[in-house]
Amino acid sequence: MPCAQTSDLAVRNGFLVFPTCTDLQRVGTGRDFANAKAVVLIDGMRVVHGDDETIDANALRLSVLWESLQPFCRGESGNVIFIVWCRIFSARSEDDRAWPASSILMLALQQFGQEVGFCEVAVDVYFLPADNPYINDWKQAVTDFASDPSELEADERAVGDEQVRLYPVRTRLSRLLYDGADCVAQIVPPIEKLDATSAMETMKRSLSELRLETKDRVVFLHHWKNVEAASTEAVASECMRLWRHEVFGFKESVALCWQDRRRHDLITHR
């Protein structure tokens, strides 16, 4: 299995490459990317400059990134996810017809991933607010999230049933994907088909099997099939029953939707 680059290289090159090794990590890359082989976190703050106006192509270090990703393209085909962190920019006026540099970067990375050899490529650009601790400290981000070789064999398998599947969070990549969660509760059916009573009973019965060391945050991962049906007051009421973190002994809960692809409530998604 390919390994992520060293922390020193990640600091110098402005990107972190993670091999997807666990069931939870593959779930975390999204419904359409369950066979993702790698996740790449990019320091977009050294790439996108001005008020989302220009791109420094040299800062992207594409030749080095190409070499880092090549081992993931060997053998069985798979996908790649790029996560780009940028500063939050001031709102553009309706008269400003300039194409945002971050959008051009997204298109470039999609094309780049295909040329490297991946079947499909997803690019998520997250805009960090001014008080985010990683705004001017990519080195600290690398320290906090760089893969630990000991985590390659981490067990992040689920327990549960056809209503909800519970995953323990035991790796740095999973904590990155789920913003420091201790547990991820994947709602299996579309949210409009949720049976909150059954899901709550499953969670109460199965949580002890995970042997969680801490229970600060639980993330509820869900999706919809019919957006109109999922937007009714009845569905919202069922969700609010399940999202009650204190019932399960957690300090807080976050609900994340696959279609929104919003994984970090520290970070605003554009």
C-alpha positions as CSV (number, residue, x, y, z in Angstrom):
1,M,0.0,0.0,0.0
2,P,1.4,3.4,-0.9
3,C,2.3,5.6,2.0
4,A,1.8,9.3,2.6
5,Q,4.9,11.5,2.3
6,T,6.9,12.6,5.3
7,S,5.9,15.7,7.3
8,D,8.9,17.7,6.1
9,L,8.0,17.1,2.5
10,A,4.4,18.0,3.2
11,V,5.4,21.3,4.8
12,R,7.7,22.1,1.9
13,N,5.4,21.1,-0.9
14,G,2.1,22.4,0.5
15,F,0.1,19.2,0.3
16,L,-0.6,16.0,2.3
17,V,-1.4,12.7,0.6
18,F,-3.4,10.1,2.6
19,P,-4.0,6.5,1.5
20,T,-7.5,5.4,2.3
21,C,-7.1,2.4,4.5
22,T,-10.3,1.9,6.6
23,D,-14.0,1.4,6.0
24,L,-14.8,4.8,7.6
25,Q,-12.3,6.7,5.4
26,R,-13.9,5.2,2.3
27,V,-17.4,6.1,3.5
28,G,-16.1,9.6,4.3
29,T,-15.0,10.3,0.7
30,G,-18.7,10.3,-0.4
31,R,-21.3,7.9,-1.8
32,D,-19.9,8.2,-5.3
33,F,-16.3,7.7,-4.3
34,A,-16.4,4.7,-2.1
35,N,-13.4,3.2,-4.0
36,A,-11.2,6.3,-3.5
37,K,-7.6,5.3,-3.1
38,A,-6.2,8.6,-1.9
39,V,-7.2,11.9,-0.4
40,V,-5.0,15.0,-0.9
41,L,-5.2,18.0,1.4
42,I,-3.7,21.1,-0.4
43,D,-2.7,24.4,1.2
44,G,-4.6,26.6,-1.2
45,M,-3.5,29.7,0.6
46,R,-0.1,29.6,-1.0
47,V,-1.7,28.9,-4.4
48,V,-4.7,31.3,-4.6
49,H,-3.8,35.0,-4.1
50,G,-5.6,38.3,-3.8
51,D,-9.4,38.4,-3.5
52,D,-9.7,35.0,-5.2
53,E,-8.1,36.7,-8.3
54,T,-4.9,34.9,-9.3
55,I,-3.2,31.4,-9.1
56,D,0.5,30.8,-8.4
57,A,0.9,27.6,-10.5
58,N,4.5,27.1,-9.3
59,A,3.3,27.0,-5.7
60,L,1.0,24.0,-6.6
61,R,4.1,21.8,-7.2
62,L,2.2,19.6,-9.7
63,S,5.2,17.6,-10.8
64,V,5.9,16.6,-7.2
65,L,2.3,15.8,-6.6
66,W,2.2,13.7,-9.7
67,E,5.1,11.6,-8.4
68,S,3.4,11.2,-5.0
69,L,0.2,10.0,-6.6
70,Q,1.6,7.6,-9.1
71,P,1.9,4.6,-6.7
72,F,-1.9,4.9,-6.1
73,C,-2.6,4.4,-9.8
74,R,-1.0,0.9,-9.9
75,G,-3.2,-2.2,-9.8
76,E,-6.9,-1.9,-9.5
77,S,-8.3,1.4,-10.7
78,G,-9.7,3.9,-8.2
79,N,-10.6,7.5,-7.5
80,V,-8.9,10.5,-5.8
81,I,-10.3,13.3,-3.6
82,F,-8.6,16.7,-3.5
83,I,-9.5,18.9,-0.5
84,V,-8.2,22.5,-0.9
85,W,-8.1,25.0,2.0
86,C,-8.3,28.7,1.0
87,R,-8.9,31.9,2.9
88,I,-12.4,33.2,2.9
89,F,-12.7,36.0,0.4
90,S,-14.9,39.2,0.4
91,A,-18.1,38.9,-1.7
92,R,-17.8,39.9,-5.3
93,S,-20.3,42.3,-6.8
94,E,-22.8,41.2,-9.4
95,D,-20.9,43.5,-11.9
96,D,-17.6,41.6,-11.4
97,R,-17.6,39.0,-14.1
98,A,-14.0,37.8,-13.4
99,W,-13.9,34.0,-13.0
100,P,-12.8,33.1,-9.4
101,A,-9.3,31.7,-9.3
102,S,-10.5,29.0,-6.9
103,S,-12.9,27.7,-9.5
104,I,-10.2,27.6,-12.1
105,L,-8.0,25.7,-9.6
106,M,-10.9,23.1,-9.1
107,L,-11.1,22.5,-12.9
108,A,-7.3,22.2,-13.1
109,L,-7.1,19.6,-10.4
110,Q,-10.0,17.6,-11.9
111,Q,-8.1,17.4,-15.2
112,F,-4.8,16.8,-13.4
113,G,-6.2,13.8,-11.5
114,Q,-7.5,12.2,-14.6
115,E,-4.1,12.7,-16.3
116,V,-2.3,11.1,-13.4
117,G,-4.5,8.0,-14.0
118,F,-7.5,8.1,-11.6
119,C,-10.9,7.0,-12.9
120,E,-12.8,9.8,-11.3
121,V,-11.7,13.0,-9.4
122,A,-13.5,15.0,-6.8
123,V,-12.3,18.5,-5.7
124,D,-13.7,20.2,-2.6
125,V,-12.6,23.8,-1.9
126,Y,-13.2,25.0,1.7
127,F,-12.9,28.6,2.7
128,L,-11.4,29.0,6.1
129,P,-12.7,31.9,8.3
130,A,-10.1,34.4,9.6
131,D,-10.0,32.9,13.1
132,N,-9.2,29.4,11.8
133,P,-5.9,28.2,13.4
134,Y,-4.5,26.9,10.1
135,I,-4.9,30.1,8.1
136,N,-1.2,31.1,8.5
137,D,0.1,27.8,9.9
138,W,0.3,25.0,7.4
139,K,3.1,23.4,9.4
140,Q,0.7,23.0,12.3
141,A,-1.9,21.4,10.0
142,V,0.7,18.9,8.9
143,T,1.6,18.2,12.5
144,D,-2.0,17.6,13.4
145,F,-3.1,15.6,10.4
146,A,-0.1,13.8,8.7
147,S,-0.6,10.1,8.6
148,D,0.8,8.0,11.4
149,P,2.1,4.7,10.1
150,S,0.7,2.9,13.1
151,E,-2.8,3.9,11.9
152,L,-2.6,1.9,8.7
153,E,-4.0,-1.1,10.5
154,A,-6.5,0.9,12.6
155,D,-9.9,-0.7,12.9
156,E,-12.7,1.6,11.8
157,R,-15.3,-1.0,10.9
158,A,-19.0,-0.4,11.6
159,V,-21.6,-2.0,13.9
160,G,-25.3,-1.6,13.5
161,D,-28.1,-2.6,11.1
162,E,-30.1,-1.5,8.1
163,Q,-31.1,1.8,9.8
164,V,-27.8,3.1,11.1
165,R,-24.2,2.0,11.1
166,L,-21.8,3.3,13.7
167,Y,-18.1,3.8,13.1
168,P,-15.3,4.6,15.6
169,V,-12.9,7.4,14.6
170,R,-9.3,6.2,15.2
171,T,-7.2,7.8,12.5
172,R,-6.0,11.3,11.6
173,L,-7.6,11.2,8.1
174,S,-11.0,10.3,9.6
175,R,-10.7,13.1,12.1
176,L,-9.9,15.5,9.2
177,L,-12.9,14.2,7.2
178,Y,-15.2,14.5,10.2
179,D,-13.8,17.5,12.0
180,G,-12.6,15.7,15.1
181,A,-15.6,13.4,15.6
182,D,-15.2,10.5,18.0
183,C,-18.0,8.5,16.3
184,V,-19.8,8.6,12.9
185,A,-23.4,7.5,12.6
186,Q,-24.2,6.7,9.0
187,I,-27.9,6.8,8.3
188,V,-28.3,3.9,5.8
189,P,-31.7,4.7,4.1
190,P,-32.4,8.0,2.5
191,I,-33.2,10.5,5.2
192,E,-36.9,10.7,4.1
193,K,-37.2,7.0,5.0
194,L,-35.6,7.3,8.4
195,D,-37.1,5.4,11.3
196,A,-35.8,7.5,14.1
197,T,-37.1,5.2,16.8
198,S,-35.4,2.1,15.3
199,A,-32.2,4.1,14.7
200,M,-32.1,5.3,18.3
201,E,-32.5,1.8,19.6
202,T,-29.7,0.6,17.4
203,M,-27.4,3.3,18.6
204,K,-28.2,2.7,22.3
205,R,-27.6,-1.0,21.8
206,S,-24.5,-0.9,19.6
207,L,-22.4,2.1,20.9
208,S,-20.8,0.1,23.7
209,E,-19.3,-2.3,21.0
210,L,-17.2,0.5,19.7
211,R,-15.3,1.0,23.0
212,L,-14.9,4.7,22.4
213,E,-12.3,6.4,24.6
214,T,-14.0,9.8,24.4
215,K,-17.5,10.9,23.5
216,D,-17.2,14.6,22.7
217,R,-18.7,14.7,19.2
218,V,-20.9,12.4,17.1
219,V,-21.4,13.1,13.3
220,F,-24.6,11.9,11.6
221,L,-23.9,11.2,7.9
222,H,-27.0,11.1,5.8
223,H,-28.3,11.5,2.2
224,W,-31.6,12.1,0.5
225,K,-33.1,10.4,-2.6
226,N,-36.1,12.8,-3.1
227,V,-35.2,16.3,-2.0
228,E,-38.8,17.4,-1.7
229,A,-39.8,14.4,0.5
230,A,-36.7,15.0,2.6
231,S,-37.6,18.7,3.2
232,T,-40.9,18.1,5.0
233,E,-41.5,19.1,8.6
234,A,-42.2,15.4,9.4
235,V,-38.7,14.4,8.3
236,A,-37.1,17.4,10.1
237,S,-38.9,16.3,13.3
238,E,-37.6,12.7,12.9
239,C,-34.1,14.0,12.4
240,M,-34.2,16.3,15.4
241,R,-35.1,13.3,17.6
242,L,-32.1,11.4,16.4
243,W,-29.7,14.3,16.4
244,R,-30.1,14.7,20.2
245,H,-26.5,13.9,21.2
246,E,-27.1,13.9,24.9
247,V,-29.3,10.8,24.6
248,F,-26.3,8.9,23.5
249,G,-23.8,10.5,26.0
250,F,-22.0,12.8,23.5
251,K,-21.4,16.5,24.2
252,E,-22.4,17.7,20.7
253,S,-23.6,16.4,17.3
254,V,-23.2,17.5,13.7
255,A,-25.3,16.4,10.8
256,L,-23.6,16.2,7.4
257,C,-25.2,15.4,4.1
258,W,-23.4,13.5,1.3
259,Q,-24.9,15.7,-1.4
260,D,-23.7,18.9,0.3
261,R,-20.2,17.4,0.8
262,R,-19.7,19.6,3.8
263,R,-17.5,17.8,6.3
264,H,-16.0,20.6,8.4
265,D,-18.1,22.9,10.5
266,L,-14.9,24.8,11.2
267,I,-14.7,25.6,7.6
268,T,-17.2,27.3,5.3
269,H,-17.9,25.6,2.0
270,R,-18.5,27.7,-1.1
